[in-house]
């Protein structure tokens, strides 16, 4: 088995080396200067932080489109570079936050926070059902919905997991509670804060969070898209929960005590009706994804697309920020990623031979407000006659340090992983599959918009593994005005990283078969359960 795996990896290395030979061999110093020029333009104060729907973002989009044109890409959106993304911002109206009432008149507004979808005045009144911890996984022998009818009702659940569950299982099941509730027919979810959560945040902090604007993209019917289309959600403190359980078979104090120990909880219908009211105002606006492509040369495979994304937007200008600098330039996040993508596009478009599959490059909008531009693109393909078969996302493409590894978030869920390892090794770099697995990076960047639709996808960036100073620098400047051109960018490192990305992208475009999820990947099992899978190579490459 070891001998066979070595042979497979050797063939992968040979294949990728052949693809790399089609990429320009000019010095990295020239690529470094080009990348630096892109970042210096996109992160200049005159671009005003690239907030979607602003003049600054539109200037940045125009810049990327003209770079695509100069590079030699073809416009990918019906002869245009731009895919307009209709967006909406939802805020509670001036009349105040949403209110939640139990029974005839018990107002829980001081003990709970809530949000309800819809524009203008909204109200929902109905019954509630307590579903214990709200977990459902027949494979793990867990069903908190057994014997309950929650259709058209609100589910009430306790925010923790029972004792005895492995941490990875508990996290996986608690993250899916809203989807589970929706699948069982519930229209809203009321979460009772566990004792640990009550200690970490006050009701005022939760109320501030619920009052923050909520962003989404708009469907053709004029309604916001909701991946989990719950009508409302709420969080309640113990005093409010006690009113919800008035007249129930077990009072809330007993449930709270059992949950604190992680004991099993008995699910049951609740007696009082629940009413949630809100008054929302919507602001509608638009920003564009900028998309160019290299058409594939193979008559059959050209209908398959390998996509690279990098988000163009950042946080714009915030007048409320203390100090003189109120512009969130987003030099590293993500002018550097767009710059690296532009260099990858230049290298591949200038190759002597076109790739077999088509390659598409998308500078997507509204990542910072919920991956909205990439999600809209995933839901509205610009080349309906073709299908995206793999995606590489770049977020932070130029390091602030000397790096020795490339991090591949999600790479080991699919056959993209081994190719990424070989591409890195070809450039004398190692691989980190995910150095921060508890940060949930797999679901927090634009590649997830495609992964959750069954498309193998990764998030690629220079790793800070083994460099605590670099990690601290990222954290210190992330989403702050100090993420600007004064940061100590390693431009040569950015050029090296772009070459790794270019070789990987070209290898995916020329491979005999499109990538597949590995048969033991939970992501593949969940989002692509009907697709053919690949057996994971044994022994596993690197840190599988």
C-alpha positions in Angstrom: 0.0 0.0 0.0 2.8 2.4 0.8 4.5 1.6 -2.5 1.3 2.3 -4.3 0.7 5.6 -2.5 4.3 6.7 -3.3 3.6 5.9 -7.0 0.4 7.9 -6.9 2.1 10.9 -5.4 5.0 10.7 -7.8 2.5 10.7 -10.7 0.8 13.7 -9.2 4.1 15.5 -8.9 5.0 14.7 -12.5 1.6 15.8 -13.7 1.7 19.1 -11.8 5.3 19.8 -13.0 4.1 19.4 -16.6 1.3 21.9 -15.9 3.7 24.3 -14.2 5.9 24.3 -17.3 3.1 26.1 -19.1 3.2 29.0 -16.7 5.5 31.9 -17.3 9.0 31.4 -15.8 9.8 35.1 -15.4 11.4 36.2 -12.1 9.2 36.5 -9.1 10.5 40.0 -8.5 8.3 41.2 -11.4 5.3 39.5 -10.1 6.0 41.0 -6.6 6.0 44.5 -8.1 2.7 43.9 -10.0 1.1 42.5 -6.8 2.3 45.5 -4.8 0.9 47.9 -7.4 -2.6 46.3 -7.2 -2.6 46.4 -3.4 -1.5 50.0 -3.3 -4.3 51.1 -5.6 -7.1 49.0 -4.0 -6.1 49.9 -0.4 -5.5 53.6 -1.1 -7.5 56.1 1.0 -9.1 57.4 -2.2 -10.9 54.0 -2.6 -12.5 54.6 0.8 -12.5 51.1 2.1 -14.4 49.5 -0.8 -17.8 49.3 1.0 -20.4 47.6 -1.3 -22.8 50.2 -2.8 -20.3 53.0 -2.5 -18.2 55.0 -4.9 -15.1 53.5 -3.6 -16.2 49.9 -4.3 -17.3 50.9 -7.8 -13.9 52.3 -8.5 -12.2 49.1 -7.2 -14.6 47.1 -9.4 -13.7 49.2 -12.5 -10.0 48.7 -11.7 -10.3 44.9 -11.6 -12.4 44.8 -14.8 -9.7 46.9 -16.6 -7.0 44.6 -15.3 -8.9 41.6 -16.5 -9.1 43.3 -19.9 -5.4 44.1 -20.0 -4.5 40.6 -18.9 -6.4 39.2 -21.8 -9.4 37.5 -20.1 -12.8 37.4 -21.6 -15.8 39.0 -19.9 -17.9 36.2 -18.4 -21.3 37.8 -17.8 -23.0 37.8 -21.2 -20.3 40.1 -22.7 -19.9 42.1 -19.5 -17.4 42.0 -16.6 -20.1 42.8 -14.0 -22.7 40.6 -12.3 -24.9 43.0 -10.3 -25.8 41.6 -6.9 -29.1 43.1 -5.5 -28.6 43.6 -1.7 -30.7 44.6 1.2 -29.8 45.8 4.7 -32.4 45.2 7.4 -32.5 47.2 10.6 -35.0 47.5 13.4 -37.1 50.6 12.9 -36.9 53.6 15.2 -39.9 52.3 17.2 -37.5 49.9 18.9 -36.3 46.2 18.8 -38.6 43.2 18.4 -40.8 42.3 21.3 -41.7 38.9 22.6 -44.8 38.2 24.7 -46.0 35.0 26.4 -49.7 34.3 27.0 -52.2 37.1 27.4 -49.7 39.8 28.3 -46.4 38.8 29.8 -43.9 41.1 28.0 -40.4 39.5 28.0 -38.7 42.4 26.2 -36.5 43.0 29.3 -35.6 39.4 29.5 -35.3 38.3 25.9 -34.1 39.5 22.5 -35.7 38.6 19.2 -35.6 39.2 15.4 -38.3 38.6 12.9 -37.9 38.7 9.1 -39.9 40.9 6.8 -40.2 44.6 6.0 -42.3 47.0 8.0 -44.5 45.9 10.9 -44.4 42.1 11.5 -46.2 39.8 14.0 -46.3 36.1 14.7 -48.4 34.4 17.2 -48.5 30.6 17.8 -47.7 27.6 20.0 -44.3 26.6 21.2 -42.7 23.1 21.8 -39.8 22.4 24.0 -37.3 20.1 22.2 -34.7 19.6 24.9 -31.3 20.4 23.4 -32.8 20.5 19.9 -30.5 17.8 18.5 -31.3 15.2 15.9 -28.9 12.5 14.5 -30.3 9.0 14.0 -26.7 7.8 13.3 -25.7 8.9 16.8 -28.9 7.6 18.4 -30.2 11.1 19.2 -33.7 12.4 18.5 -35.0 15.2 20.6 -38.0 15.5 18.3 -39.3 12.0 18.8 -43.1 12.0 19.2 -43.4 15.8 18.7 -45.3 17.8 16.1 -43.6 21.1 15.6 -45.1 22.0 12.2 -45.9 25.7 12.1 -44.7 26.2 15.6 -41.8 27.7 17.5 -39.2 25.3 18.9 -37.7 26.1 22.3 -34.3 24.6 23.1 -31.6 24.7 25.7 -28.3 26.0 24.4 -25.9 23.2 25.2 -25.3 19.5 24.5 -25.8 16.6 26.8 -22.8 15.2 28.7 -21.1 12.2 27.1 -21.0 13.4 23.5 -17.6 13.7 21.9 -16.8 17.4 21.5 -16.7 17.1 17.7 -20.1 15.4 17.6 -21.6 17.9 20.0 -20.4 20.8 18.0 -21.6 19.3 14.7 -25.1 18.7 16.1 -25.5 22.0 17.9 -24.4 23.9 14.8 -27.3 22.3 12.8 -30.1 22.9 15.2 -31.8 25.6 13.1 -31.7 23.4 10.0 -33.1 20.5 12.0 -35.9 22.6 13.3 -36.8 23.8 9.8 -36.7 20.3 8.4 -39.2 19.2 11.1 -41.5 22.1 10.0 -40.8 24.7 12.7 -41.1 28.4 11.7 -39.0 29.9 14.5 -36.5 29.1 17.2 -36.3 30.3 20.8 -33.0 29.6 22.5 -32.7 29.4 26.3 -29.2 30.5 27.3 -27.2 27.9 29.2 -25.6 28.9 32.5 -22.1 29.4 31.0 -23.5 31.6 28.2 -25.3 33.8 30.8 -22.0 34.5 32.5 -20.2 35.5 29.3 -22.7 38.1 28.0 -25.4 40.4 29.4 -28.9 40.9 28.0 -27.8 44.4 26.9 -25.0 42.9 24.8 -27.3 40.5 23.2 -29.8 43.3 22.5 -27.1 45.3 20.9 -26.2 42.4 18.7 -29.8 41.8 17.6 -30.1 45.5 16.7 -27.2 45.4 14.3 -28.0 45.5 10.6 -28.6 42.2 8.9 -27.6 41.9 5.2 -28.7 39.6 2.5 -29.1 39.3 -1.3 -32.5 39.7 -2.9 -34.4 37.0 -4.9 -36.3 37.8 -8.0 -39.5 37.9 -6.0 -38.2 40.8 -4.0 -37.6 38.8 -0.9 -34.2 38.2 0.8 -32.7 34.8 0.3 -32.5 32.7 3.4 -30.5 29.5 3.4 -32.4 28.6 6.6 -35.7 30.4 6.1 -36.8 30.7 9.7 -39.5 33.3 10.3 -37.9 34.5 13.5 -35.4 33.7 16.2 -35.1 34.7 19.9 -32.8 34.3 22.9 -34.3 34.2 26.4 -32.9 34.5 29.9 -34.0 32.1 32.7 -36.7 34.4 34.1 -38.3 34.5 30.6 -37.9 30.8 30.2 -39.8 30.2 33.4 -42.8 32.0 31.9 -42.6 29.8 28.8 -42.9 26.7 31.0 -45.8 28.0 33.0 -48.2 25.0 33.4 -45.8 22.5 31.9 -45.3 19.0 33.3 -41.8 20.1 34.6 -40.9 23.5 35.8 -38.0 25.4 34.3 -35.9 25.3 37.5 -35.7 21.6 37.3 -34.8 21.6 33.6 -32.2 24.3 34.2 -30.6 22.1 36.9 -30.6 19.0 34.7 -29.1 20.9 31.8 -26.4 22.3 33.9 -25.3 18.7 34.6 -25.7 17.7 31.0 -28.5 15.3 31.9 -31.0 14.3 29.2 -34.0 16.6 28.9 -37.6 15.5 28.2 -39.2 17.3 25.2 -42.8 18.4 25.5 -45.4 20.9 24.1 -45.7 24.2 26.1 -49.0 25.8 27.1 -48.8 29.5 26.6 -49.0 31.1 23.2 -46.0 33.1 22.1 -46.2 36.5 20.2 -43.3 38.1 18.5 -43.6 41.6 17.0 -41.1 43.8 15.1 -40.9 46.7 12.8 -38.0 46.6 10.3 -36.8 49.0 7.6 -35.0 47.8 4.5 -32.3 49.6 2.5 -32.0 48.2 -1.0 -28.8 48.7 -3.0 -26.5 46.9 -5.4 -22.9 46.0 -5.9 -21.2 43.8 -8.6 -19.2 40.7 -8.8 -16.4 41.2 -11.4 -15.8 38.1 -13.4 -13.5 37.2 -16.3 -12.5 33.9 -17.8 -10.1 31.9 -19.9 -12.2 29.6 -22.2 -11.1 26.0 -22.1 -9.6 24.3 -25.2 -11.0 20.8 -24.8 -14.3 20.5 -26.7 -15.9 18.5 -23.9 -14.1 19.6 -20.8 -14.4 23.3 -21.6 -18.0 23.0 -20.3 -16.5 22.4 -16.9 -15.3 25.5 -15.0 -12.5 25.8 -12.4 -13.3 29.0 -10.4 -11.0 31.2 -8.4 -12.6 33.8 -6.0 -11.3 36.7 -3.9 -13.5 39.2 -2.2 -13.1 42.7 -3.3 -15.1 44.5 -0.6 -14.1 45.7 2.8 -15.7 47.7 5.6 -15.7 51.2 4.0 -15.7 54.3 6.3 -17.0 54.3 9.8 -17.5 57.9 11.2 -18.0 56.5 14.6 -14.5 55.0 14.9 -12.3 56.8 17.5 -9.3 58.6 16.2 -8.5 60.4 13.0 -8.3 57.3 10.7 -11.8 56.1 10.0 -11.1 54.3 6.7 -11.0 50.5 6.8 -8.6 50.2 3.8 -8.5 46.4 4.0 -5.0 46.1 2.5 -4.4 42.6 3.6 -8.2 41.8 3.9 -8.6 41.5 0.9 -6.8 43.8 -1.5 -3.9 41.4 -1.2 -6.1 38.4 -2.1 -7.5 40.2 -5.2 -3.9 41.2 -6.1 -2.7 37.6 -5.9 -5.7 36.5 -8.0 -4.9 39.1 -10.7 -1.3 37.8 -10.8 -2.6 34.2 -11.1 -4.9 35.3 -14.0 -2.0 37.0 -15.7 0.2 34.0 -15.5 -2.4 31.6 -16.8 -3.7 33.8 -19.5 -0.2 34.3 -20.9 0.5 30.6 -21.1 1.3 29.3 -24.6 -1.5 26.7 -24.4 -5.0 27.2 -23.1 -6.2 25.0 -20.3 -8.5 22.0 -21.1 -11.2 23.2 -18.7 -12.4 26.8 -18.6 -11.0 28.9 -15.8 -13.0 31.7 -14.3 -11.8 34.5 -11.9 -14.4 36.4 -9.7 -13.7 39.4 -7.5 -16.8 39.0 -5.4 -18.7 41.6 -3.3 -20.2 41.6 0.1 -18.1 38.9 1.8 -17.8 41.0 4.9 -21.6 41.1 5.4 -22.2 37.3 5.0 -20.5 35.8 1.9 -23.3 37.4 -0.1 -21.5 38.0 -3.5 -20.1 34.5 -3.7 -23.5 33.0 -2.5 -25.3 35.0 -5.2 -22.8 33.8 -7.8 -23.2 30.2 -6.7 -27.0 30.5 -7.0 -26.9 32.4 -10.3 -24.1 30.9 -12.5 -23.0 33.3 -15.2 -22.3 30.4 -17.6 -25.5 28.3 -17.3 -24.3 26.0 -20.1 -21.2 25.1 -17.9 -20.8 23.8 -14.4 -18.3 24.8 -11.7 -16.4 21.6 -10.7 -13.8 23.1 -8.3 -13.1 26.3 -6.5 -10.1 28.0 -4.9 -10.7 31.0 -2.7 -8.0 33.5 -1.7 -8.5 35.7 1.3 -5.2 37.3 2.4 -2.8 36.6 -0.5 0.3 38.5 0.6 1.9 37.5 3.9 3.4 39.9 6.5 6.2 37.5 7.3 8.5 34.8 5.8 6.3 31.8 5.4 7.2 28.2 4.9 3.7 26.6 4.5 0.5 27.2 2.7 -2.7 26.6 4.6 -5.5 24.7 2.8 -8.8 25.0 4.6 -11.0 22.2 3.4 -8.4 20.7 1.2 -8.5 17.3 2.8 -12.2 16.9 2.2 -11.6 16.4 -1.5 -9.0 15.3 -4.1 -8.0 19.0 -4.3 -5.9 18.4 -1.2 -3.2 16.1 -2.6 -2.8 18.4 -5.6 -2.4 21.4 -3.3 0.3 19.5 -1.4 2.2 18.8 -4.5 1.9 22.4 -5.8 3.3 23.7 -2.5 6.1 21.2 -2.5 7.0 22.1 -6.1 7.6 25.6 -4.7 9.5 24.3 -1.6 6.6 24.9 0.7 4.8 22.7 3.2 1.1 22.3 3.8 -1.1 23.1 6.8 -4.6 21.7 6.1 -6.1 23.9 8.9 -4.1 25.3 11.7 -7.1 26.9 13.4 -9.9 24.2 13.1 -11.9 25.7 16.0 -12.3 29.0 14.2 -14.8 27.4 11.8 -12.9 28.9 8.8 -14.4 26.3 6.5 -17.8 28.0 6.9 -16.6 31.6 7.2 -15.1 32.4 3.7 -16.4 32.5 0.2 -15.5 28.9 -0.8 -18.2 27.7 1.6 -20.9 29.2 -0.7 -20.0 26.6 -3.3 -19.1 23.8 -0.9 -22.6 23.8 0.6 -23.9 23.3 -3.0 -21.8 20.2 -3.4 -18.8 21.7 -5.2 -15.3 20.7 -3.9 -13.7 24.0 -2.7 -10.8 25.2 -0.6 -9.6 28.4 1.0 -5.9 28.9 0.3 -3.5 31.4 2.0 0.1 31.7 3.4 0.2 30.0 6.7 1.3 31.6 10.0 2.2 28.2 11.4 5.0 28.4 13.9 5.1 32.2 13.8 3.3 33.7 16.8 4.4 37.2 15.9 2.7 36.9 12.5 -0.5 35.5 14.1 -0.6 38.4 16.6 -0.1 40.9 13.8 -3.0 39.6 11.8 -5.3 39.6 14.9 -4.2 43.1 15.9 -5.0 44.7 12.5 -7.9 42.5 11.3 -11.0 44.6 10.6 -9.3 47.8 11.9 -8.3 51.0 10.1 -4.7 49.9 10.7 -5.0 47.2 8.0 -3.5 49.6 5.6 -0.4 50.1 3.4 1.9 50.7 6.4 1.8 47.0 7.1 5.1 45.2 6.4 4.0 43.2 3.4 6.3 40.5 2.1 5.8 41.1 -1.6 8.2 38.4 -2.7 6.2 36.0 -0.5 3.0 37.1 -2.3 4.6 36.3 -5.6 5.6 32.9 -4.4 2.1 32.2 -3.1 0.5 33.3 -6.4 2.7 30.8 -8.2 1.5 28.0 -6.0 -2.1 29.0 -6.6 -1.5 29.3 -10.4 0.0 25.8 -10.6 -2.8 24.3 -8.6 -5.5 26.1 -10.7 -3.9 24.9 -13.9 -3.5 21.4 -12.6 -7.2 21.3 -11.8 -8.1 22.7 -15.2 -6.0 20.1 -17.0 -6.7 17.0 -14.8 -8.3 14.0 -16.6 -11.1 14.0 -14.0 -12.8 16.7 -12.0 -12.2 16.7 -8.2 -14.3 14.6 -5.9 -15.1 14.6 -2.3 -13.4 11.9 -0.2 -15.7 9.1 0.8 -15.1 9.8 4.5 -15.5 13.6 4.4 -18.4 14.8 6.5 -18.7 17.8 4.3 -19.1 15.7 1.2 -21.5 13.3 3.0 -23.7 16.2 4.0 -23.7 18.5 1.0 -23.0 16.0 -1.9 -24.5 12.8 -0.6 -25.6 11.6 -4.1 -22.3 12.4 -5.8 -19.6 9.8 -6.5 -16.8 9.9 -4.0 -13.1 9.1 -4.1 -11.3 6.8 -1.7 -8.8 8.7 0.5 -5.2 7.8 -0.3 -3.5 5.7 2.3 -1.2 6.5 4.1 -2.8 9.9 4.1 -0.7 12.8 2.7 0.8 15.2 5.3 -1.7 16.0 8.0 -4.9 14.4 6.7 
